């Protein structure tokens, strides 16, 4: 399993971008459809994104993405306590 995505919400996205750039990350400005302008940095097959948060989303709204070769096998025998819908598919 590999972590492939980390999204954090920032009160001041520009200040956060500068902070992470000083740590060595390089960001691209992006916008998808009607979504907000945000910054994305890719390193070793992992995407790290900074999204603006002007109070409309909880500060604990962090997203993680995982690459798992055999998800069904990894979760075999587990009870699913909740589901999440992404692109009209339950995951």
DORO-318920 format. One line per field, with one value per residue: x, y, z of N, C-alpha, C in turn. Coordinates in Angstrom, 1 decimal. Layout:
nxx	[X;...] .
nyy	[Y;...] .
nzz	[Z;...] .
caxx	[X;...] .
cayy	[Y;...] .
cazz	[Z;...] .
cxx	[X;...] .
cyy	[Y;...] .
czz	[Z;...] .
! end
This chain:
nxx	[0.8;0.5;0.6;-1.1;-2.3;-2.7;-4.7;-5.0;-6.8;-6.5;-6.3;-5.0;-4.1;-2.0;0.1;0.5;1.4;3.8;5.2;5.4;6.8;9.2;10.1;10.8;9.0;7.4;4.8;1.9;-0.6;-4.0;-7.3;-10.4;-13.2;-16.0;-14.7;-12.6;-9.7;-6.6;-3.5;-1.1;1.2;3.5;5.2;7.3;5.2;3.2;0.5;0.2;-1.9;-3.1;-5.8;-8.1;-9.6;-12.1;-13.6;-15.8;-15.6;-15.0;-12.1;-10.9;-11.2;-9.5;-8.0;-7.1;-5.5;-5.1;-3.0;-3.7;-3.0;-4.6;-7.5;-9.9;-8.9;-7.3;-9.2;-10.8;-13.2;-13.7;-16.1;-17.9;-18.3;-19.1;-19.7;-18.4;-19.0;-17.7;-17.3;-19.8;-19.7;-19.8;-17.4] .
nyy	[-1.2;2.2;5.7;7.9;10.3;13.4;15.9;19.0;21.6;25.1;28.1;30.4;30.1;31.0;31.7;29.2;27.8;29.0;28.3;25.5;25.4;26.4;24.2;22.6;21.7;21.9;23.7;23.5;25.7;24.9;24.2;22.7;22.2;23.5;23.8;25.1;27.3;25.9;24.4;22.1;19.5;17.2;14.3;11.5;9.7;10.6;12.9;16.0;18.3;21.7;23.3;26.0;27.3;29.0;28.9;27.5;24.8;22.1;22.2;19.8;18.4;16.6;14.9;11.6;9.5;6.1;3.7;0.5;-2.8;-5.1;-4.6;-5.8;-8.3;-7.4;-6.3;-8.4;-10.2;-8.2;-6.0;-3.5;-0.3;2.2;4.0;5.7;8.0;8.5;10.1;9.1;6.4;4.0;3.6] .
nzz	[0.0;-0.8;0.0;-1.9;-2.2;-0.6;0.8;2.1;3.8;3.9;5.8;4.9;1.8;0.2;2.0;3.1;0.8;0.3;2.6;2.4;0.0;0.8;2.1;0.1;-1.8;-5.0;-6.6;-8.7;-10.0;-10.0;-11.2;-11.2;-13.1;-11.5;-9.2;-6.5;-7.0;-6.5;-5.1;-6.3;-5.8;-7.0;-6.1;-6.2;-7.0;-5.4;-4.6;-3.3;-2.1;-1.7;-0.5;-0.5;2.5;3.7;5.9;5.1;5.1;7.4;9.5;9.9;7.6;5.9;3.2;2.3;0.0;-1.1;-2.7;-3.3;-4.0;-3.9;-2.9;-2.1;-1.1;0.9;2.6;3.2;5.1;6.8;8.5;6.9;8.1;7.2;4.2;1.3;-1.3;-4.5;-7.4;-8.3;-7.5;-5.0;-2.5] .
caxx	[0.0;1.2;-0.3;-1.0;-3.0;-3.0;-5.3;-5.3;-7.4;-5.7;-6.9;-4.3;-3.4;-0.7;1.1;0.8;2.2;5.2;5.8;5.8;7.8;10.5;10.5;11.3;7.9;7.0;3.4;1.2;-1.9;-5.0;-8.8;-11.1;-14.6;-16.4;-14.0;-11.8;-8.3;-5.8;-2.2;-0.9;2.6;3.6;6.6;7.4;3.9;2.2;0.0;0.0;-2.7;-3.5;-7.1;-8.5;-10.7;-12.5;-14.6;-16.9;-15.4;-14.4;-10.7;-10.5;-11.6;-8.3;-8.3;-6.0;-5.7;-4.2;-3.0;-3.7;-3.0;-5.7;-8.3;-10.8;-8.2;-6.9;-10.4;-11.5;-13.6;-14.0;-17.4;-17.9;-19.1;-19.6;-19.3;-18.1;-19.3;-16.8;-17.7;-21.1;-19.4;-19.5;-16.1] .
cayy	[0.0;3.5;6.9;8.5;11.7;14.1;17.2;19.8;22.9;26.1;29.4;31.3;29.2;31.5;31.5;27.7;27.4;29.5;27.5;24.2;25.6;26.5;22.9;21.9;21.3;22.8;23.6;24.0;26.2;24.1;24.5;21.6;22.5;24.6;23.8;26.3;27.3;25.2;24.1;20.7;19.2;15.7;13.8;10.1;9.1;11.1;14.2;16.8;19.5;22.7;23.9;27.1;27.1;30.3;28.7;26.7;23.4;21.8;22.2;18.4;17.8;16.2;13.7;10.8;8.5;5.0;2.7;-0.9;-3.7;-6.0;-4.0;-6.9;-9.2;-6.7;-6.0;-9.6;-10.6;-7.0;-5.4;-2.1;0.5;3.3;4.1;7.0;8.0;9.2;10.0;8.3;5.0;3.8;3.0] .
cazz	[0.0;-0.8;0.1;-3.2;-2.2;0.7;0.6;3.3;3.7;4.5;6.0;3.9;0.9;-0.3;3.0;3.2;-0.4;0.5;3.7;1.8;-1.0;1.5;2.5;-1.1;-2.7;-6.1;-6.8;-9.9;-9.7;-10.7;-11.0;-11.9;-13.2;-10.7;-7.9;-6.2;-7.4;-5.4;-5.5;-6.4;-5.9;-7.2;-5.7;-6.0;-7.1;-4.4;-4.9;-2.1;-2.6;-0.8;-0.9;0.4;3.5;4.2;6.9;4.6;5.3;8.7;9.4;9.9;6.3;5.2;2.4;2.0;-1.0;-1.0;-3.7;-2.7;-5.1;-3.8;-1.9;-1.6;-0.3;2.1;3.5;3.4;6.4;7.6;8.3;6.5;9.0;6.5;2.8;0.8;-2.7;-5.3;-8.9;-8.3;-7.2;-3.6;-2.3] .
cxx	[0.9;0.2;0.0;-1.6;-3.1;-3.5;-5.5;-5.9;-6.7;-6.5;-6.3;-3.5;-2.1;0.4;1.5;1.7;3.6;5.9;6.3;6.8;9.2;11.0;11.0;10.3;7.8;5.6;3.0;-0.2;-2.9;-6.4;-9.5;-12.6;-14.9;-15.7;-13.1;-10.4;-7.5;-4.4;-1.9;0.6;2.7;5.1;6.5;6.0;2.9;1.8;-0.3;-0.7;-3.1;-4.8;-7.5;-9.6;-11.0;-13.6;-15.8;-16.8;-14.7;-12.9;-10.1;-10.9;-10.3;-8.6;-7.0;-6.4;-4.7;-4.2;-2.8;-3.9;-4.2;-6.6;-9.2;-10.1;-7.7;-8.0;-11.2;-11.9;-13.9;-15.5;-17.2;-18.8;-19.7;-19.1;-19.1;-18.4;-18.4;-17.1;-18.8;-20.8;-19.2;-18.2;-16.0] .
cyy	[1.2;4.6;7.6;10.0;12.2;15.5;17.8;21.1;23.9;27.4;30.4;30.4;29.7;31.4;30.1;27.3;27.8;28.7;26.2;24.3;25.7;25.2;22.0;21.5;22.3;22.6;24.1;24.5;25.4;24.6;23.4;22.0;23.7;24.7;25.0;26.2;26.7;25.0;22.6;20.5;17.6;15.3;12.3;9.4;9.5;12.5;14.8;18.1;20.4;23.3;25.0;26.7;28.4;30.1;27.8;25.2;23.2;21.8;20.8;17.7;17.6;15.0;12.9;9.8;7.4;4.2;1.4;-1.9;-4.6;-5.6;-5.1;-7.9;-8.6;-6.5;-7.3;-9.9;-9.4;-6.5;-3.9;-1.3;1.7;3.2;5.5;7.0;9.0;9.0;9.0;6.8;5.0;3.1;2.7] .
czz	[0.0;-0.7;-1.2;-3.2;-0.8;0.3;1.9;2.9;4.5;4.6;5.0;3.0;0.4;0.7;3.2;2.0;-0.2;1.6;3.1;0.7;-0.4;2.0;1.3;-2.1;-3.8;-6.5;-8.2;-9.4;-10.6;-10.3;-11.8;-11.9;-12.4;-9.3;-7.7;-6.8;-6.2;-6.0;-5.4;-6.6;-6.0;-6.9;-5.4;-6.0;-6.1;-4.8;-3.6;-2.6;-1.4;-1.3;0.0;1.3;4.1;5.2;6.4;4.8;6.7;8.5;9.4;8.6;5.4;4.4;2.2;0.9;-0.9;-2.2;-3.1;-3.9;-5.1;-2.7;-1.3;-0.7;1.0;3.1;3.8;4.8;7.3;7.4;7.9;7.4;8.3;5.0;2.4;-0.7;-3.4;-6.7;-9.1;-8.1;-5.7;-3.4;-0.8] .
! end
